[in-house]
Amino acid sequence: MLMTCDEVEDQDVYYYQGLHDIASVLLLVLEDENLTLAVLSHLVKHHLRDCTRSDLIPVLESLELVFDLLKRRDRELHDHIRSSGVPCHFALSWRLTWFSHDVQALEECVRLFDAFLASPPLFPLYVGVIALCEQRERVLSTEPDFATMHQLLQGINGGGARGISEESIRKALQLYKANPPDTLRREGGPTRSGLARSYLKYLRMSKSAEEKGAQSLEAKNPVAWAWVAMLGFSGFLTATAALSSVVAFWEGNMQFQLL
């Protein structure tokens, strides 16, 4: 069940710069302030928990996984970036805003949110690494000095002119399968999401929604209903085709244990 605002306040949740970007996307999709607050209240205690602590040390530590992933995915690109001396802080917005600050098109943001809601909390780092690899020629042609490289990487967060495509997300899922967080240098990151397991359980339900209000939401906005159902509302889940595709991949390849 989603947490109330009062429950969030009782558990040391702190606002951070960038949370409003996520809240904006939620509001545009859910089209209801109370529902948006409920979903956001849940996210800040689960997927975004590291981001809402009293400091960003857990998030900054998790960014070290970016170089570890990049080294396994594209050693030449990794070495070129590392030679510039640029730290991994260019990836900070990947976790803080789920790319919503940099991706301009709402439909792209919604597609990314589909994937992140159905995945473990560190998955945005995998998507970012793939977006970076897809612009390897641009990066490799850039002089490896600190200022130039830092400016380039800061502007690449939204996937560049091409954006982050469906294929990019699928490649990121494959990268996660081959290199889950616990196989990388930094351990301690969550490798399985209770929310993802719950969502797979919802996908197997065949009964109709129990509440008339849930049926109304589903009919009005299937994407909003998919997000709400995934985060714990009771009833039958009718997900978007895109979200179903992501979860089917997790189910077939990640072997999550159902609740």
Disulfide bonds with the S-S distance in Angstrom:
none
